Amino acid sequence: MNTSDVEPKGARYQIGEVAERTGVTQRTLRFYEEKGLLNPTERMDGGFRLYSDEDVQRIDYIKQLQGLLGFTLAEIKEMVEAEEQRQQIISTFRPDREIPDRLERLASSIEALTRQLEVVEHKVEHLEAMREDLQGKLARLQRRKLELEESLASGASSTSSAT
């Protein structure tokens, strides 16, 4: 696509600019594209990718999900696709639509949010299980430490239990 044939729709950035703005490598951006997480809206002559501000926001969202929340790429893809579906519905809102159409659109939004919530709840379940395991280990070690301190205070020496 030749950029002169495209109507201006906001800023467009080449891959190097996007990599610098988002703090990810160009290789990572291509990987996101291969996995279906990102789809640059335009290409220049010669095949150079052009990214929009929305693409940059999506990359930041992917980074947040992956880095801060530890989401897998599959989970991120599900979250991003559901969010994209919701945003498409929101962007085409018209209050004059017939009630059955509005109900259908609401059902689609509810479905998208439900998919996102399922991904998050799955992650929370795993994190809660990990937390319980760590709390159990910590409690056992704290009990053992207390036992050893009490033994030391009473003047007895015990080497029968490992630390």
N, C-alpha and C positions, 0 to 999 in steps of 0.2 A: 504494500500500500504506500503510495506516495503521500508524504505529509502535506503537500500543497493541495491535495484533493480532499483533505479532511477539514471539516469545519472546526474552528477552535472550540474546544470543550474543556478549557482549563489547561493547566501546565502539564507538559509531558516531559518525562525524564528518560535518559538512556540508562542502561544497566549499571554503568559505573557510578553515575550520580545517585541512583537508588541504593546501591550497595553502601556508598559513603553515608547517605542520609539515615539508613536503617541500621548500619553497623553489622551487616551480614556480607558474606563474600558473593561475588558474581556467580561462583559455582553453586552456592547455596540457593541463589535465586533461580538458577536453571533447574536445580534439583526440585525446588518447590513447584516449578512449572511442569516437570516430568511427572510428578506425583499428583497433579491436578489441584494443587493448593492455590496456584496463582496462574492467571492467564492474562498476560499483557494485552491490553485492548488494541494496540496498534503495532505495526511494524513499518519501518522505513524501507526505502529501496535498499536492496542488499540484505534484507532480513533482520536488521537491527531492531531489537525490541524497544518499544516505547511504553513507559509506565505512567499511570495517572496518579493523582493524589489519593484516590480510592485504593489503588494498588499498594501504595506506600502504607496506608492505614491498615490494609489487610496484612501486610508483612509484619507490622508492629503487633497486630493481634495474634498472628502465628507465633511470633517470638514470645509474647506474654504467655500464651498457652503452653508452649514448649519449655521455656526457661523457668518461669516462675511456678507453674503448676505441674510440670513434669508430664505433660500430655505426649502421647505417641503421635506420629504423623497421621496414622489412621484416625485417631480421635480428633486431631486438629482438623482433618479433612471433613469429618462429620460435622463438627462445630461450625466451620467456615461455610459449608454448603447450606446448613440450616439457617445461619445468619443471613446469608445471601438471599435465600428464599424469603425470609421475613422482610428484608429491606426492599425487595422487589414489590412485595405486597404493599408495604407502607408507601413506597414512592408512587404507586398508581391509585392511591386512595381517592375516592370520589364520594361525597356524601349523598349524591343523588342516585346512587345505585339501588336497584331493587333489593328488598330484604333477603330473598334467597341467595342472591349473588354475594351480598355482604356476609351472610352466614357461611357460605362456602369459603370466602377469603379468611374469615375468622378461624374456621376449622383448619385451614392450611397454616395459619400463623401458630395456632395452638399445637399442631403437629410438629412444626419446626422447633418451637420452644421445648416441647416434650422430648424430642430427640437430643437437644442440647442438655437438658436436665438429666436424662438417662446417662449420658457420657460423664457428666460431673458427679452424679451419684455413684456410679461405678468406681470412679477415682476416689471418692470420699470413703467408700466401703473399704477399699484396699489400704488407704491411709489410716483409717480407724483400726484395722486389724494390725497394721504395723505398729501403731501407737500402743495398743494393748500389749503386744509382744514386748516392746521396749519397756513399758511400765512394769510388766511382770519381772523382767530381768533386773531392772533397777531396784525393785522392791526386794528381790532375793539377795542382791548384793548388799543393800542397805541393812537387811536383817543379819546377814553374815558378818558385816562390819560391826554391828552392835554387839553380836555374840562375842566376837573377838575382843572388843573393847571391854566388855563385862568380864571376860576371862582374865584379861590383863589386869583389870582393877582388883579382882579377887585374888590375884597372885598365882593363878593356875596357868599353865602353858599347854596349849593344845595344838598339835600339828596334824591331827587326824583328818581334818577337812581342808580341801583345796580352796584357794581364794578365787 
